[in-house]
Amino acid sequence: MHKKFRTFVDKAVDSMKKESMTYVDNGKYLRVNMEIVARTNQISVGRLALYNITFDDKFKETKRYDEIFRNAILFYDGIYYVHMDTGVLEVLETINPLLKAGDRIPYARQLIACYAARFIHRDDQERFMQYADAKRLYEIAKASKRSEANNVFRVKQKDGNYRWKEFDAIVLYKSQSKDLLLCLRDATMERLREREEKVPEFFESFGYVPRNETRDYNQQNSQIFINNALQSFLDFSGIKFFWKDKNRRFKGASNAFLNYYGLKLEDILGKTDEDMGWHINEGPYKDDEWAVLRHGRVKRHVIGHCIVKGVPHTIAASKFPIYDGNEIVGLAGYFNDVDKGLWRQEQQVKIGLTDPDTGLFGFRGMMMTGLQYADNYRLHGEDFCAIMLDVPDFDATVRMYARRSGRNS
């Protein structure tokens, strides 16, 4: 308030006219009028009058100020009041889906860490943890000489993308326990029109050079190493890894993935799972991938079924978003074949699902799989085709020449 009053007084001295200012103190609207009545070259004498207009009917501005401040709240995504004497954070306004106005939560490091892990970009989390500590907020506010501590962080939105947000913490020195008011809204650069033109100009005005112009040899060398390491991972690891664009179309896959299906990379590029006809029931796979692309959710070890070289397999798939800066541009994932385990194979042979010689489904396995396809056709209308091959003389050959001949044929 000191700076605000000094600016107000200077304005009255310069204009030599009556000046007015309205401000809020302890929840009350105060109006101060000032005019200079005499001055010399170095000294000015003024008359100042202070009015409490909170409940004064003569000042119709009171209602207008209420409306203005209420509308100003709409520019903030969240307004929170920290009661320092009790250590409680009170939610005044918020668009956070996990909170609602009126909630009262202990303002502790555990809350800050939980919020950071869920909503703050991983590159900003450590910096946010340091900033949000109450003791640190007081230190920043004192150094600012404006009783405020502000910073910008990338915050995850409902659609999974990140936006730069301004965090303003105001120390309310008039309150008995010097409480904190926390305000959150889109950063200026997020709201700025002609951003591509203005942002570089803004940083250059402070003497900052764009990052790509200052990248040194070591940074370039490090990126080359990362690219080579990733290529080695795709070529030699046993992980069935893949990635897709925003429309769920394949953009690439590891050799282990391609070998698993017996395909080449060009066989899957630009195609979706539905185009490949891999799944008995496509619905859950599509829903999971849209949840990743539209909301930034991570799906881990989701059990499903896919067709591999004509045989259904049980897989556990994990999928996660790919970010370009703050925006989701695709998804990546990997899966494990649950049926590949030795114990699992032995169990399937024991209950008659698979043939011990060929590893293919036996009659019981084919019936169970056929019922799954039939249910999916009935519920989702997805077509399927079943082909049964019968070798009429096979059983007679086995009876005549024993079981070993059947295995060798």
N, C-alpha and C positions, 0 to 999 in steps of 0.2 A: 504493500500500500504506500510505502514511502516514495517509491519511484512514481507511482500513479499520481500522488498529490504534488510532487515536485513538478511534474509535467503540466498539471492543471494550473499551478501557480504561475509558472513561466508563461503559459498561454495567456493568462489574464494580464500579466505585466506587458507582454508584447502587444496585445490588442487594445489595451486601455478601455475595454468594454466589459460589461457584465458577463461573466461566464458561469456556467452551471455544470455540475457533475453529479451523477447518481451512482451509488454503489451499495453493495450488500454487506452487512456486518451482523453476525450472529442471527441470521435469518430475518433481518429487518432491512427495509429500504430506506436509505438515507440520502437526502438531497443537500448539496452544499453549493451556495452561491457566493461569488466573490467579484469584487470590482476594485480597481485602483482609484484612490481618491486624491493622491498626490505623489510626486516623485521628483527626485533630483537625478543627477547623472548616475549615481551609484545606489541610491536607496529609494525603495518604493514603500508607500503606506497604503494598505488595503483594508477593506471592510469585508468580513466573511460571516456568513450566516449558515447555520446547520439546522436542518429540519428532519424529523422522523416522519416519513410520509406513508408508513406501512398501513395505518388505519385512518388516515386523514381523508375524509370524503371530498375535500376541496381539491385533492390531487387525483384526478382521474387516471393519471399515468400508472398508478399502482396496479390496477387491473391489466393495463397494457403491458407493463413489465412482466407480470406473471405469465401472460400469453407468450411474450417474446422468449422468456427463459424456458418455458415448456417446449416451445418449438425448437429452441437451440439444442435441447436434449436429443432431438431426433437425429442430429448429426453424429451422435456417438453410438457405437455398437454396445458399449457397456459403461455404466457408472457404478462404482463400488465405494462404500464408506468403511474405512478401517477404524474401529474403536480401539485405540491403543491401550486404554486402561484394562480392557477385558480380552484383548487379542482376538477380536471377532471381526470378520469381514461381512458387512451387510450389503446385499445386492439391491441397488436402487433401480437400475434399468439394465437389461441385457438381452442380446440375441443369441447367447450361447445355449445350445439345446439341452445342456445338462443342468442349467440353472434357471431360476425364475425370480422375479422381483419379490423381495421379502425374505429370501433365504438368508440365513445367518450361519456362517461357517468359520471354524477356527482358522485364523490367518497364521499358519505355521509353515515351516519349510517343507513338510510333507505335502501340503496343498500346492505350493509353488512347484515342487518337483512333479507332482501328478499332472498339473496343467501343462508344464513344459513338455513332458513326455508325450502327451496326447495331442497338443495343438501347436507347439512351437517347432519350427524347422530345425532339424538336427544340427545344422551348422550354427544356429543361434541359441541353442539350449543352455550352454554353459554361460554365455554372456547374459541371458535372461535370468538365470539363477542368481547371478551376482547382483543384477540390477534390482530384482524384486524383493530382496532382503530389506526389511524395514529400517534397520540401522544404516544400510547403504543409501536408502532413499533420503534419509535425513542429511547425510553427508553431501549428497549431490545437490539437494535443495539449498543447503546453506552456501555452497560454493557458487550457485547460480545467482544469488542475490535477488531472486524473484520468488523464493519459497516454492520452487517447483523442481521436479526431477523428471526429465523426459528422455525417451529413447525410441528407436524403431526396431521392430522384429517382424519376421515372417510368420504369419498365423494361418493354420490350416482352416479352410472353409468347408461348408457342407458338401460341396462338389468334389472335395479332395485336393483342390488347388490351393496354393498359398498366396496370400496378399500381404504387402507391407502394411503394418499397423503402427500408429503412433500411440505410445503409452505415456500419459501425463499423470504424474503423482504430485498432488498439491498438499503442502503441509498447512493445516489450518491452525495457525498459531493462536488465534482467538479462542479456540476450544480449550477446555480445561486440561485435557490430556494430550493436546497437540496431535489431534487425529489426522488421518490421511484420507484424501479423496483421490481415487484412481479412475481415470477416464481413458477410454479406448476408442479409436476411430481409424478409418482409412488414412494412410500416410498421404501427404500432398502429392507425391510422385504417382500414386495410384489414381488420384483424381485429376491429374493434370492433363489438359488437352495438348495435342502436339507434343507428346512426351518424348518421342524419339529425337525431336529437334531440341527441346528445351533442357532435358536432363543433362546431355553432354555439355551444353553451354553453361548450365548451373555449376557443374563440377569444375569446369575449366576456369570459372570466375574465382574459385578458391585455390587455383593453382594445381588441381589434381589432373593427372594425365590418365586417359582410359587404360584399363588394366592390360588389354591386349598389346598396347604399345610399350609397356614396361616389363613384359614377360621376358625373363632372362633365359640364358642357355640351359641352366639347371632345370627350370620349370618345363621347358620344351622336352628336355631329355627324359624327365620324369614321366611326362605324358606318353612319350614313345614307349617307355618301359611298360606302362600300364596297358597300352594297346597290345603289345606283344604278349604280355601275361594273359590277357583276356583271350587272345587267339589260341594260345597254348591250352587254356582251359577248355575252349570249344573243340579243339582237335583231339586232345588226349584224355580228358577226364571221363569217367564213367557216368557222369551226371546227365540225365536226359533233360536238357535245358532248352528253352525257346523264348522268343519274344515276338510281340504283335503290335500293330498300330492301333489308333483310336477306334477303328472299325472292326477290331478283332481279327484282322488278316495277318497271316504269318509274314514276318520280315526276316526271320533267321532262326537257326537251331544248331545245337551241338551235334557232333558226329554220333555220339551215343544215342541221341534222340532219333536221328535219321536211320541208324542201323537197327534200332529197335523195331521200327515199322518197315524196314527194308525199302527205304525210299532215298531219292536224291533231293538236294535242296530245291532245285527247280520244280519238283513235284508239289511242293507246299507253298511256295512264295505267292503272296497275294490271295491265298485261300483261307477260308474259315474251317473250323472243325466240322461244320455241317457239310461243307463242300467235300471234305475228305470221307464223310460217312463213318466216323470212328466210334460213335457212341450209341448205345442202345437207347438211352434217354438223353436227348440233347439239352432239355430245359434247364437242369441244375447247373450245367457247365456254362451256358449262356448267362444265367442270372449271376453266377459268381464273377464272371469276367466283366459284366456291366457294373457290378458293385465296385470292382477295382477301378474301372475307368471313370465312372461318374462320381464316386464318393471317396476314392483313395483308400479303400479298405484293403487290408491284407488278409488273404485266405491261406490257411496253413493246413496241410495234410487232410484235405477233404477227400473222403472215400467215394469212388465212382467206378464205372465199368466202361471199358473201351474194347474195340475189336482190333486185334493184332494178328495180321496174316490169316484172317478168317476165324480166329479163336478169341472169345471174350476173355478179358483179363480184368482183375480187380487192381485199381491203382489208387495211390494217395497223392493228390496234386496240391501244390502250393503256388500262389500267384500274388503279384504285388505290382504297384504302379511304377512307371518310368516317368521321371520329371525332366523337363527342359526348363531350367530356371525354376519358376513357381508353378508351371502349368503341366498337367498330366498329358503326355503325348503318346502313351502306349502302356503295355503291360509286359512283364516278364514272368517266367515261372519254370518249374521243374516238377517231375513226378517220379515216384518209385513204384515198381511193380510188386504189389503185395503177394501175388501168386508165385513169385520167383523163389521164395524161401523154401529150403529143403523140407522143413517140417510141414509147410502148407501143401507142397506137392504130394508128400506121403499121405496126408489126410485126405486129399482129393482122390487118390488112387484107392484108399481104404474104403471110402464110402461110394465108390463107383462112378465118380464124376468124370474122371479121365482114364484113358487107356494106358496101362503101364508100359506098353511097348512103343506107342507112337507119341504119347503125351497129348494127344488130341482128346476132345470130349467123347465120352462114351454115350450110350443111348440115354442114360439118365441125365448126363450133363446137357445133351442136346435138347431134351424135353424141357429142362428148367430154363435154359436160355430162350427156347422158343416161346415159353409162357411169358417171359419178360418182354420180348418183342411184341407179342400179342397184346399185353397190357398197355404198352406204350402206344401201339396203334389205336387201341380203343380210347385211351385217355387224351392223347395228343395228336392223333391223326398222322403220325409219322409212318410212312410206308416201309416195308421190309420184304426181303425175298429169302426164301429157304429152299435149299437144294439137298435132296437125299440121294446118295449114291449107294447102290447095292450091287455086290458082286455075287451072283447066284451060287457059283461053285466054291466060294471061299469056305463055307462051313463044311462041305463034303471033303474038301482037300485037307482041312485040319483034322477031321475025324480019321481020314485014311493015313495020313503021314505024320500025325502027332502035332502037338502045339508048336514045336520048334520050326516046322515048315511054314506055319502062319507068320511067325516073327520074321523069317527070312524073305518072305514073298513081298 
